[in-house]
Amino acid sequence: VQLAESGGGLVQPGGSLRLSCAASGFTFSRYGMSWYRQAPGKEREFAAGISRTGDNTNYADFVKGRFTISRDNAKNTVYLQMNSLKPEDTAVYFCKLLLGSAAYWGQGTQVTVSS
Protein backbone atom coordinates (compact mmCIF):
# COMPACT_ATOMS: atom_id res chain seq x y z
CA VAL A 1 0.00 0.00 0.00
CA GLN A 2 1.22 3.46 -0.89
CA LEU A 3 -0.49 6.77 -0.27
CA ALA A 4 1.06 9.96 -1.60
CA GLU A 5 -0.37 13.35 -0.67
CA SER A 6 0.28 16.51 -2.63
CA GLY A 7 -1.12 19.99 -3.11
CA GLY A 8 -0.17 21.65 0.14
CA GLY A 9 1.47 25.04 0.38
CA LEU A 10 1.28 28.54 1.75
CA VAL A 11 -2.03 30.35 1.32
CA GLN A 12 -3.51 33.54 2.70
CA PRO A 13 -6.51 33.46 5.03
CA GLY A 14 -9.68 33.08 3.00
CA GLY A 15 -7.84 31.27 0.24
CA SER A 16 -8.27 27.78 -1.18
CA LEU A 17 -6.20 24.69 -1.80
CA ARG A 18 -6.96 21.28 -3.22
CA LEU A 19 -5.11 18.34 -1.76
CA SER A 20 -4.70 15.05 -3.60
CA CYS A 21 -3.86 11.59 -2.32
CA ALA A 22 -2.74 9.10 -4.95
CA ALA A 23 -3.20 5.50 -3.84
CA SER A 24 -1.62 2.28 -5.07
CA GLY A 25 -1.06 -1.29 -3.97
CA PHE A 26 -4.67 -2.14 -3.21
CA THR A 27 -8.08 -2.08 -4.89
CA PHE A 28 -8.90 1.55 -4.27
CA SER A 29 -12.57 1.37 -5.18
CA ARG A 30 -13.27 -1.17 -2.43
CA TYR A 31 -12.35 1.05 0.49
CA GLY A 32 -13.43 4.23 2.17
CA MET A 33 -10.78 6.86 2.61
CA SER A 34 -10.26 9.73 4.99
CA TRP A 35 -8.25 12.87 5.58
CA TYR A 36 -6.68 13.76 8.91
CA ARG A 37 -4.57 16.66 10.01
CA GLN A 38 -1.99 17.33 12.67
CA ALA A 39 -1.10 20.81 13.85
CA PRO A 40 2.17 21.51 15.68
CA GLY A 41 1.98 20.26 19.25
CA LYS A 42 -1.44 18.71 18.76
CA GLU A 43 -2.75 15.23 18.17
CA ARG A 44 -3.73 14.05 14.72
CA GLU A 45 -7.44 14.61 14.15
CA PHE A 46 -10.05 13.45 11.70
CA ALA A 47 -11.11 16.00 9.08
CA ALA A 48 -13.22 14.21 6.46
CA GLY A 49 -14.17 10.74 5.22
CA ILE A 50 -15.68 9.28 2.08
CA SER A 51 -17.24 5.92 1.30
CA ARG A 52 -15.80 3.61 -1.34
CA THR A 53 -18.30 4.77 -3.95
CA GLY A 54 -18.19 8.41 -2.93
CA ASP A 55 -21.90 8.45 -2.15
CA ASN A 56 -21.41 9.10 1.54
CA THR A 57 -19.18 11.67 3.18
CA ASN A 58 -18.70 12.94 6.70
CA TYR A 59 -16.84 15.85 8.17
CA ALA A 60 -15.47 17.12 11.42
CA ASP A 61 -17.42 20.08 12.71
CA PHE A 62 -14.49 22.44 12.21
CA VAL A 63 -14.46 21.90 8.43
CA LYS A 64 -18.16 21.61 7.64
CA GLY A 65 -19.20 23.99 4.92
CA ARG A 66 -15.60 24.80 3.99
CA PHE A 67 -13.96 21.52 2.95
CA THR A 68 -15.20 18.95 0.46
CA ILE A 69 -13.87 15.43 0.14
CA SER A 70 -14.22 13.60 -3.15
CA ARG A 71 -12.66 10.70 -5.02
CA ASP A 72 -11.98 9.49 -8.53
CA ASN A 73 -11.86 5.71 -8.53
CA ALA A 74 -10.60 5.68 -12.11
CA LYS A 75 -7.54 7.62 -10.99
CA ASN A 76 -7.16 5.94 -7.56
CA THR A 77 -7.15 9.39 -6.00
CA VAL A 78 -8.97 11.07 -3.16
CA TYR A 79 -9.18 14.85 -2.91
CA LEU A 80 -9.78 17.47 -0.27
CA GLN A 81 -10.97 20.82 -1.55
CA MET A 82 -10.36 23.41 1.15
CA ASN A 83 -12.00 26.81 0.92
CA SER A 84 -12.20 29.78 3.28
CA LEU A 85 -8.99 28.68 4.93
CA LYS A 86 -8.16 30.00 8.38
CA PRO A 87 -4.83 30.27 10.20
CA GLU A 88 -6.02 27.50 12.52
CA ASP A 89 -6.19 25.15 9.53
CA THR A 90 -2.40 25.20 9.43
CA ALA A 91 -1.30 21.58 9.79
CA VAL A 92 0.16 18.60 8.03
CA TYR A 93 -2.64 16.84 6.18
CA PHE A 94 -2.62 13.07 5.79
CA CYS A 95 -4.79 10.63 3.93
CA LYS A 96 -5.62 7.38 5.63
CA LEU A 97 -6.70 3.92 4.56
CA LEU A 98 -8.18 1.49 7.05
CA LEU A 99 -7.68 -1.98 5.65
CA GLY A 100 -9.06 -4.48 8.10
CA SER A 101 -7.41 -3.63 11.39
CA ALA A 102 -4.40 -2.01 9.76
CA ALA A 103 -4.15 1.73 9.20
CA TYR A 104 -2.02 3.11 6.39
CA TRP A 105 -0.92 6.72 6.15
CA GLY A 106 0.78 8.85 3.57
CA GLN A 107 3.75 11.05 4.35
CA GLY A 108 1.54 14.13 4.64
CA THR A 109 1.48 17.51 2.95
CA GLN A 110 2.01 20.79 4.77
CA VAL A 111 -0.69 23.44 4.64
CA THR A 112 0.18 26.85 6.03
CA VAL A 113 -2.43 29.58 6.23
CA SER A 114 -0.83 32.93 6.92
CA SER A 115 -0.81 36.49 5.69
VODREN-486279 format. One record per atom (N, C-alpha, C, O): residue number from 1; x, y, z; atom name. Coordinates in nm, 4 decimals, decimal comma. Layout:
N
<NUM; <X; Y; Z>; "CA">
...
***
This chain:
115
<1; <0,0850; -0,1199; 0,0000>; "N">
<1; <0,0000; 0,0000; 0,0000>; "CA">
<1; <0,0879; 0,1239; 0,0000>; "C">
<1; <0,1831; 0,1353; 0,0772>; "O">
<2; <0,0537; 0,2158; -0,0880>; "N">
<2; <0,1223; 0,3455; -0,0889>; "CA">
<2; <0,0192; 0,4561; -0,1027>; "C">
<2; <-0,0722; 0,4482; -0,1848>; "O">
<3; <0,0354; 0,5588; -0,0214>; "N">
<3; <-0,0486; 0,6768; -0,0267>; "CA">
<3; <0,0424; 0,7978; -0,0374>; "C">
<3; <0,1337; 0,8146; 0,0435>; "O">
<4; <0,0181; 0,8818; -0,1362>; "N">
<4; <0,1064; 0,9965; -0,1598>; "CA">
<4; <0,0233; 1,1234; -0,1696>; "C">
<4; <-0,0496; 1,1439; -0,2666>; "O">
<5; <0,0349; 1,2083; -0,0680>; "N">
<5; <-0,0369; 1,3352; -0,0666>; "CA">
<5; <0,0419; 1,4426; -0,1409>; "C">
<5; <0,1649; 1,4399; -0,1468>; "O">
<6; <-0,0321; 1,5359; -0,1967>; "N">
<6; <0,0285; 1,6513; -0,2628>; "CA">
<6; <-0,0713; 1,7649; -0,2612>; "C">
<6; <-0,1886; 1,7462; -0,2287>; "O">
<7; <-0,0230; 1,8845; -0,2972>; "N">
<7; <-0,1117; 1,9987; -0,3112>; "CA">
<7; <-0,1060; 2,0990; -0,1985>; "C">
<7; <-0,1713; 2,2031; -0,2050>; "O">
<8; <-0,0288; 2,0696; -0,0948>; "N">
<8; <-0,0174; 2,1647; 0,0136>; "CA">
<8; <0,0647; 2,2862; -0,0260>; "C">
<8; <0,1220; 2,2920; -0,1348>; "O">
<9; <0,0691; 2,3837; 0,0650>; "N">
<9; <0,1466; 2,5038; 0,0380>; "CA">
<9; <0,1095; 2,6150; 0,1320>; "C">
<9; <0,0413; 2,5945; 0,2324>; "O">
<10; <0,1556; 2,7334; 0,0977>; "N">
<10; <0,1276; 2,8541; 0,1754>; "CA">
<10; <0,0133; 2,9292; 0,1084>; "C">
<10; <0,0170; 2,9546; -0,0120>; "O">
<11; <-0,0874; 2,9643; 0,1860>; "N">
<11; <-0,2026; 3,0350; 0,1319>; "CA">
<11; <-0,2468; 3,1407; 0,2322>; "C">
<11; <-0,2305; 3,1235; 0,3530>; "O">
<12; <-0,3023; 3,2490; 0,1819>; "N">
<12; <-0,3513; 3,3542; 0,2704>; "CA">
<12; <-0,4856; 3,3150; 0,3313>; "C">
<12; <-0,5585; 3,2338; 0,2743>; "O">
<13; <-0,5183; 3,3719; 0,4458>; "N">
<13; <-0,6515; 3,3465; 0,5034>; "CA">
<13; <-0,7604; 3,3793; 0,4030>; "C">
<13; <-0,7536; 3,4796; 0,3320>; "O">
<14; <-0,8617; 3,2924; 0,3984>; "N">
<14; <-0,9684; 3,3081; 0,3002>; "CA">
<14; <-0,9419; 3,2391; 0,1687>; "C">
<14; <-1,0311; 3,2295; 0,0844>; "O">
<15; <-0,8212; 3,1911; 0,1500>; "N">
<15; <-0,7843; 3,1270; 0,0245>; "CA">
<15; <-0,8262; 2,9814; 0,0178>; "C">
<15; <-0,8905; 2,9286; 0,1086>; "O">
<16; <-0,7878; 2,9177; -0,0928>; "N">
<16; <-0,8267; 2,7785; -0,1180>; "CA">
<16; <-0,7062; 2,6956; -0,1598>; "C">
<16; <-0,6086; 2,7468; -0,2147>; "O">
<17; <-0,7159; 2,5671; -0,1324>; "N">
<17; <-0,6197; 2,4687; -0,1800>; "CA">
<17; <-0,6946; 2,3401; -0,2089>; "C">
<17; <-0,7988; 2,3133; -0,1490>; "O">
<18; <-0,6420; 2,2610; -0,3003>; "N">
<18; <-0,6958; 2,1275; -0,3221>; "CA">
<18; <-0,5845; 2,0259; -0,3003>; "C">
<18; <-0,4829; 2,0263; -0,3698>; "O">
<19; <-0,6056; 1,9408; -0,2045>; "N">
<19; <-0,5105; 1,8343; -0,1764>; "CA">
<19; <-0,5491; 1,7088; -0,2541>; "C">
<19; <-0,6670; 1,6826; -0,2781>; "O">
<20; <-0,4490; 1,6330; -0,2923>; "N">
<20; <-0,4701; 1,5050; -0,3599>; "CA">
<20; <-0,3964; 1,3955; -0,2844>; "C">
<20; <-0,2924; 1,4195; -0,2229>; "O">
<21; <-0,4510; 1,2768; -0,2900>; "N">
<21; <-0,3859; 1,1594; -0,2322>; "CA">
<21; <-0,3939; 1,0479; -0,3363>; "C">
<21; <-0,5010; 0,9931; -0,3624>; "O">
<22; <-0,2802; 1,0159; -0,3945>; "N">
<22; <-0,2737; 0,9103; -0,4946>; "CA">
<22; <-0,2455; 0,7772; -0,4254>; "C">
<22; <-0,1497; 0,7650; -0,3491>; "O">
<23; <-0,3290; 0,6787; -0,4526>; "N">
<23; <-0,3196; 0,5496; -0,3843>; "CA">
<23; <-0,2760; 0,4404; -0,4792>; "C">
<23; <-0,3079; 0,4439; -0,5980>; "O">
<24; <-0,2036; 0,3438; -0,4274>; "N">
<24; <-0,1624; 0,2282; -0,5067>; "CA">
<24; <-0,1386; 0,1098; -0,4140>; "C">
<24; <-0,1229; 0,1253; -0,2929>; "O">
<25; <-0,1365; -0,0085; -0,4737>; "N">
<25; <-0,1060; -0,1286; -0,3970>; "CA">
<25; <-0,2259; -0,1987; -0,3375>; "C">
<25; <-0,2109; -0,2967; -0,2645>; "O">
<26; <-0,3451; -0,1494; -0,3678>; "N">
<26; <-0,4669; -0,2143; -0,3209>; "CA">
<26; <-0,5798; -0,1735; -0,4157>; "C">
<26; <-0,5631; -0,0843; -0,4988>; "O">
<27; <-0,6943; -0,2396; -0,4021>; "N">
<27; <-0,8082; -0,2082; -0,4885>; "CA">
<27; <-0,8807; -0,0885; -0,4305>; "C">
<27; <-0,9650; -0,1008; -0,3417>; "O">
<28; <-0,8457; 0,0264; -0,4828>; "N">
<28; <-0,8895; 0,1546; -0,4266>; "CA">
<28; <-1,0408; 0,1642; -0,4146>; "C">
<28; <-1,0918; 0,2139; -0,3142>; "O">
<29; <-1,1121; 0,1179; -0,5141>; "N">
<29; <-1,2569; 0,1366; -0,5184>; "CA">
<29; <-1,3315; 0,0539; -0,4136>; "C">
<29; <-1,4526; 0,0696; -0,3976>; "O">
<30; <-1,2623; -0,0319; -0,3437>; "N">
<30; <-1,3271; -0,1167; -0,2434>; "CA">
<30; <-1,3246; -0,0582; -0,1032>; "C">
<30; <-1,3834; -0,1149; -0,0112>; "O">
<31; <-1,2570; 0,0549; -0,0862>; "N">
<31; <-1,2351; 0,1046; 0,0492>; "CA">
<31; <-1,2702; 0,2522; 0,0643>; "C">
<31; <-1,2459; 0,3341; -0,0244>; "O">
<32; <-1,3288; 0,2831; 0,1812>; "N">
<32; <-1,3426; 0,4226; 0,2167>; "CA">
<32; <-1,2071; 0,4834; 0,2459>; "C">
<32; <-1,1108; 0,4135; 0,2775>; "O">
<33; <-1,2017; 0,6132; 0,2350>; "N">
<33; <-1,0779; 0,6856; 0,2608>; "CA">
<33; <-1,1079; 0,8056; 0,3497>; "C">
<33; <-1,2224; 0,8497; 0,3593>; "O">
<34; <-1,0062; 0,8569; 0,4132>; "N">
<34; <-1,0265; 0,9728; 0,4985>; "CA">
<34; <-0,9050; 1,0646; 0,4971>; "C">
<34; <-0,7944; 1,0256; 0,4597>; "O">
<35; <-0,9298; 1,1860; 0,5388>; "N">
<35; <-0,8246; 1,2869; 0,5578>; "CA">
<35; <-0,8168; 1,3216; 0,7062>; "C">
<35; <-0,9188; 1,3378; 0,7731>; "O">
<36; <-0,6959; 1,3325; 0,7553>; "N">
<36; <-0,6680; 1,3760; 0,8909>; "CA">
<36; <-0,5713; 1,4930; 0,8826>; "C">
<36; <-0,5122; 1,5205; 0,7782>; "O">
<37; <-0,5571; 1,5604; 0,9949>; "N">
<37; <-0,4567; 1,6661; 1,0012>; "CA">
<37; <-0,3927; 1,6683; 1,1386>; "C">
<37; <-0,4505; 1,6233; 1,2374>; "O">
<38; <-0,2722; 1,7218; 1,1420>; "N">
<38; <-0,1994; 1,7331; 1,2672>; "CA">
<38; <-0,1286; 1,8671; 1,2714>; "C">
<38; <-0,0376; 1,8943; 1,1931>; "O">
<39; <-0,1726; 1,9501; 1,3648>; "N">
<39; <-0,1101; 2,0806; 1,3846>; "CA">
<39; <0,0065; 2,0659; 1,4812>; "C">
<39; <0,0107; 1,9699; 1,5581>; "O">
<40; <0,1010; 2,1592; 1,4788>; "N">
<40; <0,2167; 2,1507; 1,5685>; "CA">
<40; <0,1727; 2,1399; 1,7138>; "C">
<40; <0,0914; 2,2193; 1,7609>; "O">
<41; <0,2267; 2,0417; 1,7841>; "N">
<41; <0,1981; 2,0259; 1,9248>; "CA">
<41; <0,0621; 1,9664; 1,9568>; "C">
<41; <0,0236; 1,9576; 2,0734>; "O">
<42; <-0,0104; 1,9256; 1,8541>; "N">
<42; <-0,1438; 1,8706; 1,8755>; "CA">
<42; <-0,1520; 1,7281; 1,8220>; "C">
<42; <-0,0674; 1,6843; 1,7441>; "O">
<43; <-0,2543; 1,6579; 1,8648>; "N">
<43; <-0,2753; 1,5230; 1,8165>; "CA">
<43; <-0,3350; 1,5257; 1,6762>; "C">
<43; <-0,3986; 1,6228; 1,6354>; "O">
<44; <-0,3129; 1,4172; 1,6043>; "N">
<44; <-0,3731; 1,4049; 1,4724>; "CA">
<44; <-0,5247; 1,3921; 1,4888>; "C">
<44; <-0,5727; 1,3211; 1,5771>; "O">
<45; <-0,5993; 1,4617; 1,4028>; "N">
<45; <-0,7436; 1,4609; 1,4152>; "CA">
<45; <-0,8112; 1,4368; 1,2809>; "C">
<45; <-0,7601; 1,4744; 1,1754>; "O">
<46; <-0,9259; 1,3738; 1,2881>; "N">
<46; <-1,0055; 1,3452; 1,1701>; "CA">
<46; <-1,0603; 1,4745; 1,1102>; "C">
<46; <-1,1055; 1,5635; 1,1823>; "O">
<47; <-1,0554; 1,4835; 0,9759>; "N">
<47; <-1,1112; 1,5998; 0,9081>; "CA">
<47; <-1,2311; 1,5619; 0,8211>; "C">
<47; <-1,3358; 1,6262; 0,8280>; "O">
<48; <-1,2157; 1,4569; 0,7388>; "N">
<48; <-1,3221; 1,4210; 0,6456>; "CA">
<48; <-1,3064; 1,2762; 0,6027>; "C">
<48; <-1,1954; 1,2233; 0,5989>; "O">
<49; <-1,4196; 1,2117; 0,5700>; "N">
<49; <-1,4168; 1,0743; 0,5223>; "CA">
<49; <-1,5123; 1,0563; 0,4067>; "C">
<49; <-1,6084; 1,1317; 0,3914>; "O">
<50; <-1,4848; 0,9547; 0,3244>; "N">
<50; <-1,5678; 0,9275; 0,2084>; "CA">
<50; <-1,5798; 0,7772; 0,1904>; "C">
<50; <-1,4842; 0,7023; 0,2107>; "O">
<51; <-1,7001; 0,7346; 0,1515>; "N">
<51; <-1,7239; 0,5917; 0,1303>; "CA">
<51; <-1,6544; 0,5458; 0,0020>; "C">
<51; <-1,6031; 0,6272; -0,0747>; "O">
<52; <-1,6535; 0,4164; -0,0195>; "N">
<52; <-1,5800; 0,3610; -0,1339>; "CA">
<52; <-1,6384; 0,4055; -0,2672>; "C">
<52; <-1,5662; 0,4167; -0,3662>; "O">
<53; <-1,7686; 0,4310; -0,2700>; "N">
<53; <-1,8304; 0,4772; -0,3946>; "CA">
<53; <-1,8329; 0,6287; -0,4055>; "C">
<53; <-1,8558; 0,6835; -0,5134>; "O">
<54; <-1,8095; 0,6958; -0,2948>; "N">
<54; <-1,8185; 0,8411; -0,2929>; "CA">
<54; <-1,9576; 0,8929; -0,2602>; "C">
<54; <-1,9790; 1,0140; -0,2536>; "O">
<55; <-2,0516; 0,8027; -0,2398>; "N">
<55; <-2,1898; 0,8447; -0,2148>; "CA">
<55; <-2,2091; 0,9039; -0,0755>; "C">
<55; <-2,2986; 0,9857; -0,0539>; "O">
<56; <-2,1265; 0,8630; 0,0166>; "N">
<56; <-2,1407; 0,9101; 0,1543>; "CA">
<56; <-2,0142; 0,9777; 0,2006>; "C">
<56; <-1,9040; 0,9268; 0,1800>; "O">
<57; <-2,0302; 1,0926; 0,2633>; "N">
<57; <-1,9182; 1,1672; 0,3181>; "CA">
<57; <-1,9524; 1,2115; 0,4597>; "C">
<57; <-2,0694; 1,2233; 0,4961>; "O">
<58; <-1,8497; 1,2355; 0,5378>; "N">
<58; <-1,8705; 1,2942; 0,6699>; "CA">
<58; <-1,7536; 1,3836; 0,7032>; "C">
<58; <-1,6426; 1,3659; 0,6529>; "O">
<59; <-1,7806; 1,4798; 0,7889>; "N">
<59; <-1,6838; 1,5855; 0,8167>; "CA">
<59; <-1,6774; 1,6154; 0,9654>; "C">
<59; <-1,7758; 1,6018; 1,0381>; "O">
<60; <-1,5603; 1,6559; 1,0082>; "N">
<60; <-1,5468; 1,7120; 1,1415>; "CA">
<60; <-1,6174; 1,8471; 1,1435>; "C">
<60; <-1,6258; 1,9163; 1,0420>; "O">
<61; <-1,6676; 1,8829; 1,2610>; "N">
<61; <-1,7425; 2,0084; 1,2712>; "CA">
<61; <-1,6601; 2,1289; 1,2263>; "C">
<61; <-1,7148; 2,2240; 1,1705>; "O">
<62; <-1,5303; 2,1256; 1,2501>; "N">
<62; <-1,4493; 2,2438; 1,2212>; "CA">
<62; <-1,4255; 2,2654; 1,0715>; "C">
<62; <-1,3723; 2,3694; 1,0326>; "O">
<63; <-1,4639; 2,1692; 0,9869>; "N">
<63; <-1,4462; 2,1896; 0,8432>; "CA">
<63; <-1,5774; 2,1921; 0,7657>; "C">
<63; <-1,5782; 2,2191; 0,6456>; "O">
<64; <-1,6869; 2,1645; 0,8329>; "N">
<64; <-1,8160; 2,1606; 0,7638>; "CA">
<64; <-1,8454; 2,2927; 0,6942>; "C">
<64; <-1,8313; 2,4004; 0,7522>; "O">
<65; <-1,8864; 2,2817; 0,5692>; "N">
<65; <-1,9198; 2,3994; 0,4916>; "CA">
<65; <-1,8006; 2,4645; 0,4244>; "C">
<65; <-1,8174; 2,5534; 0,3410>; "O">
<66; <-1,6798; 2,4214; 0,4597>; "N">
<66; <-1,5601; 2,4802; 0,3986>; "CA">
<66; <-1,4800; 2,3793; 0,3173>; "C">
<66; <-1,4244; 2,4144; 0,2132>; "O">
<67; <-1,4734; 2,2569; 0,3623>; "N">
<67; <-1,3956; 2,1521; 0,2950>; "CA">
<67; <-1,4899; 2,0531; 0,2277>; "C">
<67; <-1,6002; 2,0275; 0,2759>; "O">
<68; <-1,4447; 1,9986; 0,1163>; "N">
<68; <-1,5199; 1,8953; 0,0459>; "CA">
<68; <-1,4262; 1,7811; 0,0086>; "C">
<68; <-1,3233; 1,8014; -0,0559>; "O">
<69; <-1,4639; 1,6611; 0,0506>; "N">
<69; <-1,3867; 1,5432; 0,0135>; "CA">
<69; <-1,4525; 1,4771; -0,1070>; "C">
<69; <-1,5751; 1,4713; -0,1169>; "O">
<70; <-1,3703; 1,4280; -0,1975>; "N">
<70; <-1,4221; 1,3596; -0,3152>; "CA">
<70; <-1,3198; 1,2554; -0,3588>; "C">
<70; <-1,2083; 1,2504; -0,3069>; "O">
<71; <-1,3593; 1,1729; -0,4543>; "N">
<71; <-1,2660; 1,0703; -0,5018>; "CA">
<71; <-1,2925; 1,0411; -0,6488>; "C">
<71; <-1,4025; 1,0615; -0,7001>; "O">
<72; <-1,1881; 0,9929; -0,7141>; "N">
<72; <-1,1976; 0,9491; -0,8525>; "CA">
<72; <-1,1419; 0,8071; -0,8559>; "C">
<72; <-1,0204; 0,7871; -0,8558>; "O">
<73; <-1,2307; 0,7100; -0,8590>; "N">
<73; <-1,1855; 0,5707; -0,8532>; "CA">
<73; <-1,1104; 0,5289; -0,9799>; "C">
<73; <-1,0320; 0,4341; -0,9775>; "O">
<74; <-1,1343; 0,5987; -1,0885>; "N">
<74; <-1,0596; 0,5676; -1,2110>; "CA">
<74; <-0,9140; 0,6115; -1,2003>; "C">
<74; <-0,8264; 0,5565; -1,2671>; "O">
<75; <-0,8894; 0,7101; -1,1163>; "N">
<75; <-0,7537; 0,7619; -1,0987>; "CA">
<75; <-0,6930; 0,7185; -0,9660>; "C">
<75; <-0,5805; 0,7571; -0,9341>; "O">
<76; <-0,7658; 0,6386; -0,8883>; "N">
<76; <-0,7164; 0,5941; -0,7565>; "CA">
<76; <-0,6714; 0,7131; -0,6711>; "C">
<76; <-0,5650; 0,7099; -0,6093>; "O">
<77; <-0,7523; 0,8155; -0,6688>; "N">
<77; <-0,7149; 0,9387; -0,6005>; "CA">
<77; <-0,8329; 0,9911; -0,5179>; "C">
<77; <-0,9481; 0,9884; -0,5610>; "O">
<78; <-0,7998; 1,0382; -0,3992>; "N">
<78; <-0,8970; 1,1071; -0,3156>; "CA">
<78; <-0,8515; 1,2521; -0,2992>; "C">
<78; <-0,7319; 1,2801; -0,2907>; "O">
<79; <-0,9464; 1,3420; -0,2949>; "N">
<79; <-0,9177; 1,4850; -0,2908>; "CA">
<79; <-0,9765; 1,5493; -0,1665>; "C">
<79; <-1,0705; 1,4977; -0,1060>; "O">
<80; <-0,9193; 1,6625; -0,1298>; "N">
<80; <-0,9777; 1,7468; -0,0267>; "CA">
<80; <-0,9716; 1,8905; -0,0766>; "C">
<80; <-0,8652; 1,9521; -0,0809>; "O">
<81; <-1,0868; 1,9417; -0,1137>; "N">
<81; <-1,0972; 2,0820; -0,1546>; "CA">
<81; <-1,1195; 2,1650; -0,0290>; "C">
<81; <-1,2156; 2,1433; 0,0448>; "O">
<82; <-1,0301; 2,2600; -0,0057>; "N">
<82; <-1,0356; 2,3411; 0,1150>; "CA">
<82; <-1,0568; 2,4854; 0,0762>; "C">
<82; <-0,9736; 2,5445; 0,0074>; "O">
<83; <-1,1666; 2,5423; 0,1192>; "N">
<83; <-1,1999; 2,6813; 0,0921>; "CA">
<83; <-1,2084; 2,7592; 0,2221>; "C">
<83; <-1,2155; 2,7015; 0,3305>; "O">
<84; <-1,2075; 2,8906; 0,2095>; "N">
<84; <-1,2197; 2,9780; 0,3277>; "CA">
<84; <-1,1226; 2,9371; 0,4372>; "C">
<84; <-1,1598; 2,9246; 0,5539>; "O">
<85; <-0,9994; 2,9169; 0,3983>; "N">
<85; <-0,8995; 2,8679; 0,4934>; "CA">
<85; <-0,8708; 2,9704; 0,6021>; "C">
<85; <-0,8735; 3,0913; 0,5789>; "O">
<86; <-0,8434; 2,9189; 0,7206>; "N">
<86; <-0,8161; 3,0004; 0,8381>; "CA">
<86; <-0,6760; 2,9665; 0,8898>; "C">
<86; <-0,6246; 2,8578; 0,8631>; "O">
<87; <-0,6148; 3,0585; 0,9630>; "N">
<87; <-0,4831; 3,0267; 1,0200>; "CA">
<87; <-0,4839; 2,8991; 1,1035>; "C">
<87; <-0,3841; 2,8272; 1,1073>; "O">
<88; <-0,5941; 2,8706; 1,1696>; "N">
<88; <-0,6018; 2,7496; 1,2523>; "CA">
<88; <-0,6114; 2,6210; 1,1699>; "C">
<88; <-0,6071; 2,5115; 1,2260>; "O">
<89; <-0,6241; 2,6330; 1,0390>; "N">
<89; <-0,6192; 2,5147; 0,9525>; "CA">
<89; <-0,4752; 2,4739; 0,9218>; "C">
<89; <-0,4517; 2,3704; 0,8592>; "O">
<90; <-0,3795; 2,5544; 0,9653>; "N">
<90; <-0,2398; 2,5202; 0,9433>; "CA">
<90; <-0,2066; 2,3867; 1,0094>; "C">
<90; <-0,2261; 2,3694; 1,1297>; "O">
<91; <-0,1564; 2,2932; 0,9302>; "N">
<91; <-0,1296; 2,1575; 0,9793>; "CA">
<91; <-0,0666; 2,0763; 0,8664>; "C">
<91; <-0,0630; 2,1187; 0,7509>; "O">
<92; <-0,0180; 1,9605; 0,9029>; "N">
<92; <0,0163; 1,8598; 0,8028>; "CA">
<92; <-0,1085; 1,7751; 0,7804>; "C">
<92; <-0,1702; 1,7269; 0,8754>; "O">
<93; <-0,1443; 1,7580; 0,6548>; "N">
<93; <-0,2643; 1,6836; 0,6184>; "CA">
<93; <-0,2239; 1,5476; 0,5634>; "C">
<93; <-0,1355; 1,5358; 0,4786>; "O">
<94; <-0,2917; 1,4459; 0,6145>; "N">
<94; <-0,2621; 1,3074; 0,5793>; "CA">
<94; <-0,3858; 1,2391; 0,5235>; "C">
<94; <-0,4970; 1,2669; 0,5685>; "O">
<95; <-0,3688; 1,1516; 0,4276>; "N">
<95; <-0,4789; 1,0626; 0,3929>; "CA">
<95; <-0,4551; 0,9285; 0,4606>; "C">
<95; <-0,3420; 0,8882; 0,4877>; "O">
<96; <-0,5662; 0,8613; 0,4865>; "N">
<96; <-0,5617; 0,7377; 0,5633>; "CA">
<96; <-0,6483; 0,6317; 0,4982>; "C">
<96; <-0,7583; 0,6589; 0,4500>; "O">
<97; <-0,5959; 0,5103; 0,4981>; "N">
<97; <-0,6703; 0,3924; 0,4561>; "CA">
<97; <-0,6787; 0,2980; 0,5746>; "C">
<97; <-0,5781; 0,2671; 0,6384>; "O">
<98; <-0,8006; 0,2521; 0,6032>; "N">
<98; <-0,8183; 0,1495; 0,7049>; "CA">
<98; <-0,8492; 0,0195; 0,6322>; "C">
<98; <-0,9565; 0,0033; 0,5740>; "O">
<99; <-0,7549; -0,0718; 0,6361>; "N">
<99; <-0,7683; -0,1980; 0,5646>; "CA">
<99; <-0,7716; -0,3088; 0,6690>; "C">
<99; <-0,6679; -0,3503; 0,7209>; "O">
<100; <-0,8916; -0,3559; 0,6988>; "N">
<100; <-0,9058; -0,4483; 0,8104>; "CA">
<100; <-0,8742; -0,3755; 0,9390>; "C">
<100; <-0,9340; -0,2722; 0,9689>; "O">
<101; <-0,7815; -0,4283; 1,0144>; "N">
<101; <-0,7412; -0,3632; 1,1390>; "CA">
<101; <-0,6143; -0,2802; 1,1228>; "C">
<101; <-0,5640; -0,2230; 1,2195>; "O">
<102; <-0,5636; -0,2741; 1,0013>; "N">
<102; <-0,4396; -0,2006; 0,9764>; "CA">
<102; <-0,4686; -0,0643; 0,9176>; "C">
<102; <-0,5499; -0,0509; 0,8262>; "O">
<103; <-0,4017; 0,0369; 0,9705>; "N">
<103; <-0,4153; 0,1726; 0,9198>; "CA">
<103; <-0,2897; 0,2091; 0,8415>; "C">
<103; <-0,1773; 0,1862; 0,8861>; "O">
<104; <-0,3118; 0,2661; 0,7245>; "N">
<104; <-0,2024; 0,3110; 0,6391>; "CA">
<104; <-0,2129; 0,4618; 0,6211>; "C">
<104; <-0,3217; 0,5167; 0,6034>; "O">
<105; <-0,0981; 0,5269; 0,6261>; "N">
<105; <-0,0918; 0,6719; 0,6147>; "CA">
<105; <0,0064; 0,7112; 0,5057>; "C">
<105; <0,1031; 0,6404; 0,4777>; "O">
<106; <-0,0211; 0,8267; 0,4448>; "N">
<106; <0,0780; 0,8848; 0,3566>; "CA">
<106; <0,1787; 0,9628; 0,4386>; "C">
<106; <0,1750; 0,9631; 0,5617>; "O">
<107; <0,2697; 1,0296; 0,3665>; "N">
<107; <0,3751; 1,1055; 0,4346>; "CA">
<107; <0,3261; 1,2430; 0,4786>; "C">
<107; <0,3914; 1,3105; 0,5582>; "O">
<108; <0,2112; 1,2836; 0,4265>; "N">
<108; <0,1541; 1,4127; 0,4642>; "CA">
<108; <0,1966; 1,5251; 0,3715>; "C">
<108; <0,2989; 1,5173; 0,3034>; "O">
<109; <0,1157; 1,6294; 0,3708>; "N">
<109; <0,1479; 1,7507; 0,2950>; "CA">
<109; <0,1186; 1,8704; 0,3838>; "C">
<109; <0,0139; 1,8773; 0,4482>; "O">
<110; <0,2120; 1,9644; 0,3865>; "N">
<110; <0,2011; 2,0788; 0,4773>; "CA">
<110; <0,1099; 2,1852; 0,4184>; "C">
<110; <0,1247; 2,2245; 0,3027>; "O">
<111; <0,0166; 2,2307; 0,4986>; "N">
<111; <-0,0694; 2,3441; 0,4640>; "CA">
<111; <-0,0443; 2,4541; 0,5663>; "C">
<111; <-0,0587; 2,4334; 0,6868>; "O">
<112; <-0,0069; 2,5703; 0,5165>; "N">
<112; <0,0178; 2,6853; 0,6030>; "CA">
<112; <-0,0716; 2,7999; 0,5594>; "C">
<112; <-0,0673; 2,8436; 0,4444>; "O">
<113; <-0,1519; 2,8476; 0,6521>; "N">
<113; <-0,2433; 2,9583; 0,6233>; "CA">
<113; <-0,1937; 3,0800; 0,7010>; "C">
<113; <-0,2010; 3,0846; 0,8238>; "O">
<114; <-0,1440; 3,1768; 0,6277>; "N">
<114; <-0,0832; 3,2930; 0,6920>; "CA">
<114; <-0,0817; 3,4094; 0,5951>; "C">
<114; <-0,0707; 3,3914; 0,4738>; "O">
<115; <-0,0928; 3,5290; 0,6504>; "N">
<115; <-0,0807; 3,6487; 0,5687>; "CA">
<115; <0,0628; 3,7008; 0,5719>; "C">
<115; <0,0933; 3,8019; 0,5086>; "O">
***
